[in-house]
């Protein structure tokens, strides 16, 4: 069968600059930053597995790869879906990600 993934709709607000007119005169919430949205997409993506840790690897040519360490207990449920997770995350965020299991 096919893999089905549920993701929440999240909004990214652009970084306030000197020239951007902040009509609401309010500070941008942390949950609307690019980084926070990408982190929460990753959390939603691998559910029900828990993320144990992350490493960002920067290669000599400047390209970045994120290594995500998942809990070993969820390996049975998620092992076949890792390629799907990688493809969906790449499509949504444009970032390369690799999943590994840790004890």
Secondary structure, 3 states (H helix, E strand, C coil): CCCCCCCCCCCCCCCCCCCCCCCCCCCCCHHHCHHHHHHHHHHHHHCCCCEEEEEEEECCCCCEEEEEEEEHHHHHHHHHHHHHHHHHHHHHHCCEEEEEEEC
